[in-house]
């Protein structure tokens, strides 16, 4: 029974990550093939169709590439961190699903919630990967996750301005919205950093 439970557990995270990826790509294809639907109009889904799958696959691909440089023993003893990969993929699925269901235009709080929750998930995924590192003490690992979250928030806002805002109709309110998004993304990263630091401290005590 224990062996069967371990086998199910080993397959659970890869299955979730694959489902996240497939659901995201399917919705991106729908948005690209039906650009006249109001929830998709003017949101550069052709660009997202290329960028999102590449970004979702980037970390797993780099992880596999670096893994090949290790010894055969190291490769077989350490399974891939699929839970971390799934957490990194989840924000892309949430963002696309929000557009598909037109939640950005129908729920005033949806965009703000996305920046907080998605950054928490994304930075949590980074933290799961970094838990395998030797970064110590625990607070320094949490600080690294929080700092990376802030950098990712800045990068996202720059990309959003370049692809959507500068040529769209939201330029007049972009400054205030960008400040709010940066703050929420940073808070999400800090919360993830606190969780990761706590997890590392528990492992150290154990």
BELLINKA-V577461 format. One record per helix or strand of 3 or more residues. SS is the DSSP state (a for helix, b for strand). FROM is the first residue (numbers start at 1). TO is the last residue. Records with the same first field share a line. If there is no record, write none. Layout:
SS->FROM-TO + FROM-TO
//
This chain:
a->2-33 + 45-67 + 72-77 + 82-100 + 103-106 + 110-130 + 138-165 + 171-205
//
